[in-house]
Amino acid sequence: MNIVVPIKQVPETSNVKMDPETGTMIRDGVESIINPLDLYAIEIAIQLKEKFGGKVTAVTMGPPAANKALKEAIAMGCDEGVLVSDRKFAGADTWSTAYVLVKAIERIGEVDLVVAGERATDGDTGQVGPNIAAAMNLPLATYVSKVESLTENSMTVERLTEEGYEKLQLPLPALLTVVKEISYPRLPTLRGKQRAKITDIPTYTVADLDVEENNLGLKGSPTRVVKIETPKVTRGGKILKVVDDQSLNEAVDNLIAFMKMKEII
Ligand SMILES: Cc1cc2nc3c(=O)[nH]c(=O)nc-3n(C[C@H](O)[C@H](O)[C@H](O)COP(=O)(O)OP(=O)(O)OC[C@H]3O[C@@H](n4cnc5c(N)ncnc54)[C@H](O)[C@@H]3O)c2cc1C
C-alpha cells in the first residue's frame, strides 16, 4: 500500500498577519510547524502501513525551510519525504497548490491512498485535499473519523456529518481528509529522529514536474485576495447614565423596552 500524505508548514500561531498590499501572509519572524491537523493524517497513514505494509511518503509544497516539516514527519514514522519548492510556486492559491501537488504525487509513483488534513490552520479553506481528488479523479471522503476496513482495492470509512456519522465504501486509489477523532498523533521517537537525520529529501522544482508555467504561483492562481480587513465588532449599544431615582426608572424602562424589542423577554 503506497500512501502519500500532503502536509503544510504553517506559522506557529493562530494570529496570522496579512500584508495588506499583496494580500499574502506575512511569514517572516514566525516559527513554523507542521499544520497540527496534518499530524492526524500522518498518524493514520503510519497505522495503515503498520497493519497492511507498504510505504508512507510525506509531501509538502513550500519554501526550502519546509524541509524541517518533512524531517519531523519521517521522525514520526513516514518512510520518505518530498519537498516541492521553486520560486515560481510562490503565492499559489488553493487551485494552483493542488495542481502542483498532483504533479508531484504523479512523479512519486503509483499511489493507493492520499491522506490529507481537514484544513490548514493558516489558509483555513479545506480546499486543497478535495482539489487534489478532483484533479486526479479520485473517489473522495472528507471529515473521515475512522477507517473501518481496508482491502487491496477498497476501503470502508466513517465520516463525520452534522447529524452524526456516515459510512462510505471507496474503491482504491482514493483520497481522504481526516479529522482529529481518527486517532491521536504519536510523538517522534529517538530512532525516528536519527533516521530522519540521514534520510535524503529530494526537491522537485518546476524543471522536475510536468507543469504548465502559466498555472503556477500568484500569476497562475485563478483567485485573488482583492482586499483584506479585520471586521470591526461593534455592539451598537446605548449608555444610560443614572444620577437620581427618575433617571434610574427611565433606564429600567428603556432596558425593558429594549429587551422586549429583541424578544429577550
Ligand atoms: C481566494 C484565495 C486567494 C488566495 N490568494 C493567495 C495569494 O494571493 N497568495 C498566497 O500566498 N496565498 C493565497 N491564498 C492562500 C493559499 O491559497 C493557501 O495557503 C494554500 O493554497 C493552501 O490552502 P489552505 O491553507 O487553505 O489549505 P487547506 O485547503 O485548508 O489545507 C487542507 C490540507 O491540504 C494539504 N495542503 C495544503 N497546502 C499544502 C501544501 N502547500 N503542501 C502540501 N499539502 C498541503 C494539507 O494536507 C492540509 O491539511 C489564497 C487563498 C484563497 C482562498
The ligand as an SDF file (V2000), in Angstrom:
LIG
                    3D

 53 58  0  0  0  0  0  0  0  0999 V2000
   -9.2230   33.1620   -2.5830 C   0  0  0  0  0  0  0  0  0  0  0  0
   -7.8450   32.8550   -2.0610 C   0  0  0  0  0  0  0  0  0  0  0  0
   -6.7850   33.6000   -2.5080 C   0  0  0  0  0  0  0  0  0  0  0  0
   -5.5140   33.3440   -2.0190 C   0  0  0  0  0  0  0  0  0  0  0  0
   -4.5280   34.0940   -2.5030 N   0  0  0  0  0  0  0  0  0  0  0  0
   -3.3090   33.8970   -2.0400 C   0  0  0  0  0  0  0  0  0  0  0  0
   -2.2980   34.6870   -2.5080 C   0  0  0  0  0  0  0  0  0  0  0  0
   -2.5290   35.5720   -3.3340 O   0  0  0  0  0  0  0  0  0  0  0  0
   -1.0590   34.4540   -2.0290 N   0  0  0  0  0  0  0  0  0  0  0  0
   -0.8120   33.4710   -1.0880 C   0  0  0  0  0  0  0  0  0  0  0  0
    0.3320   33.2950   -0.6610 O   0  0  0  0  0  0  0  0  0  0  0  0
   -1.7800   32.6850   -0.6460 N   0  0  0  0  0  0  0  0  0  0  0  0
   -3.0260   32.8710   -1.0770 C   0  0  0  0  0  0  0  0  0  0  0  0
   -4.0020   32.1350   -0.5870 N   0  0  0  0  0  0  0  0  0  0  0  0
   -3.6900   31.1170    0.4170 C   0  0  0  0  0  0  0  0  0  0  0  0
   -3.2500   29.8490   -0.2760 C   0  0  0  0  0  0  0  0  0  0  0  0
   -4.1390   29.5060   -1.2640 O   0  0  0  0  0  0  0  0  0  0  0  0
   -3.2660   28.7220    0.6950 C   0  0  0  0  0  0  0  0  0  0  0  0
   -2.4870   28.9600    1.8180 O   0  0  0  0  0  0  0  0  0  0  0  0
   -2.7510   27.4350    0.0920 C   0  0  0  0  0  0  0  0  0  0  0  0
   -3.1570   27.2790   -1.2430 O   0  0  0  0  0  0  0  0  0  0  0  0
   -3.2620   26.2190    0.8430 C   0  0  0  0  0  0  0  0  0  0  0  0
   -4.5950   26.3720    1.1300 O   0  0  0  0  0  0  0  0  0  0  0  0
   -5.0600   26.3180    2.6120 P   0  0  0  0  0  0  0  0  0  0  0  0
   -4.0400   26.9050    3.5000 O   0  0  0  0  0  0  0  0  0  0  0  0
   -6.4310   26.8550    2.6780 O   0  0  0  0  0  0  0  0  0  0  0  0
   -5.0540   24.7370    2.8880 O   0  0  0  0  0  0  0  0  0  0  0  0
   -6.2790   23.7970    3.1530 P   0  0  0  0  0  0  0  0  0  0  0  0
   -7.0030   23.5150    1.8980 O   0  0  0  0  0  0  0  0  0  0  0  0
   -7.0680   24.2940    4.3240 O   0  0  0  0  0  0  0  0  0  0  0  0
   -5.4330   22.5160    3.5700 O   0  0  0  0  0  0  0  0  0  0  0  0
   -6.0290   21.2230    3.5820 C   0  0  0  0  0  0  0  0  0  0  0  0
   -4.9550   20.1730    3.5000 C   0  0  0  0  0  0  0  0  0  0  0  0
   -4.3040   20.2570    2.2320 O   0  0  0  0  0  0  0  0  0  0  0  0
   -2.9270   19.9220    2.3740 C   0  0  0  0  0  0  0  0  0  0  0  0
   -2.1170   21.0900    1.9760 N   0  0  0  0  0  0  0  0  0  0  0  0
   -2.4650   22.3970    1.9450 C   0  0  0  0  0  0  0  0  0  0  0  0
   -1.4510   23.1610    1.4970 N   0  0  0  0  0  0  0  0  0  0  0  0
   -0.4270   22.3240    1.2440 C   0  0  0  0  0  0  0  0  0  0  0  0
    0.9060   22.4950    0.7690 C   0  0  0  0  0  0  0  0  0  0  0  0
    1.3990   23.6940    0.4540 N   0  0  0  0  0  0  0  0  0  0  0  0
    1.6910   21.3940    0.6350 N   0  0  0  0  0  0  0  0  0  0  0  0
    1.2080   20.1590    0.9430 C   0  0  0  0  0  0  0  0  0  0  0  0
   -0.0350   19.9370    1.4000 N   0  0  0  0  0  0  0  0  0  0  0  0
   -0.8450   20.9980    1.5430 C   0  0  0  0  0  0  0  0  0  0  0  0
   -2.7280   19.5530    3.8430 C   0  0  0  0  0  0  0  0  0  0  0  0
   -2.9630   18.1600    3.9760 O   0  0  0  0  0  0  0  0  0  0  0  0
   -3.8450   20.3370    4.5290 C   0  0  0  0  0  0  0  0  0  0  0  0
   -4.2430   19.7910    5.7670 O   0  0  0  0  0  0  0  0  0  0  0  0
   -5.2850   32.3460   -1.0490 C   0  0  0  0  0  0  0  0  0  0  0  0
   -6.3780   31.5930   -0.6270 C   0  0  0  0  0  0  0  0  0  0  0  0
   -7.6310   31.8390   -1.1170 C   0  0  0  0  0  0  0  0  0  0  0  0
   -8.7920   31.0280   -0.6350 C   0  0  0  0  0  0  0  0  0  0  0  0
  1  2  1  0
  2  3  1  0
  2 52  2  0
  3  4  2  0
  4  5  1  0
  4 50  1  0
  5  6  2  0
  6  7  1  0
  6 13  1  0
  7  8  2  0
  7  9  1  0
  9 10  1  0
 10 11  2  0
 10 12  1  0
 12 13  2  0
 13 14  1  0
 14 15  1  0
 14 50  1  0
 15 16  1  0
 16 17  1  0
 16 18  1  0
 18 19  1  0
 18 20  1  0
 20 21  1  0
 20 22  1  0
 22 23  1  0
 23 24  1  0
 24 25  2  0
 24 26  1  0
 24 27  1  0
 27 28  1  0
 28 29  2  0
 28 30  1  0
 28 31  1  0
 31 32  1  0
 32 33  1  0
 33 34  1  0
 33 48  1  0
 34 35  1  0
 35 36  1  0
 35 46  1  0
 36 37  1  0
 36 45  1  0
 37 38  2  0
 38 39  1  0
 39 40  1  0
 39 45  2  0
 40 41  1  0
 40 42  2  0
 42 43  1  0
 43 44  2  0
 44 45  1  0
 46 47  1  0
 46 48  1  0
 48 49  1  0
 50 51  2  0
 51 52  1  0
 52 53  1  0
M  END
$$$$
